[in-house]
Amino acid sequence: MLHRCLIFAVFLHLAISRSITHAFLGPLCQHIPEVRTNKIHSSESSSRTSLLRGTYGLYDGSDEDLFIALANDKKMAREAEAVTDYPESATLKSGIDTNPEEVVPLIMNALKNNDTPCKNAGLMLVWEFTTDTTKFIFNNNITDFIESCHETAEEFPTSFYGAAMYGQSWDLETEINRVGGKDGWIATQVMKTISSDGRLRRWQWELRKNKRPPDLDCWRVESIGSSDRNGDFEARDRGDGWSD
């Protein structure tokens, strides 16, 4: 009698486990588009294995493989959406003769119209104009750069990308200042922005003339420094804790 009860308990456990697994994975499998079931012969045995082949790749029936396939497909979709080919005219390579006075307006207008002429064209232009410092931070991965810019812009209205992409306005407050005169290879310029919620920030651009190939003599963006909420680049009313 005890033996029969144990066998019944095992079958009951297997039935419940199968029902739970089907209830959990069923909705996921139903949303795999263009899935078709194929039968193949294993090289090690004559048993047949059901394989789901769809846009999520190869799924051999295990939960772990399904989640990995889903995650990989989602990552590929993000990359395909983030990086799109865009006209050669939108790249730095076509702007070798661009003067430093043109860089800031070119970038700001591109970011304001980020998806023209194609998705993320503005951010891709910024990537082209950045120096190796920014590219090093993002491990030369433009997809990570674009995702980071979007996350920052959407979360922080007064951030540079928040103000540039979604802000109310921007204005150049100074002329280009070439350090060392007209032949200098470093230039600075101050810009003011009003964010989407009406807050002011000032930004100090530092541009550098590329001194080696490729893109020799192109002006690139080395850094963009932010002011405080009052529009000041240096702290005021420092209190007793500061010393000169």
Secondary structure by P-SEA (a helix, b strand, c coil): caaaaaaaaaaaaaaaaaaaaaaaaaaaaaaccbbbbbbbbbccccbbbbbbbcccccccccaaaaaaaaaaaaaaaaaaaacccccccccccccccccccaaaaaaaaaaaaccccccaaaaaaaaaaccaaaaaaacccaaaaaaaaaaaaaaccccaaaaaaccccccccccccccccccccbbbbbbbbbcccbbbbbbbbbbbcccccccccbbbbccccccccccccccccccccccc
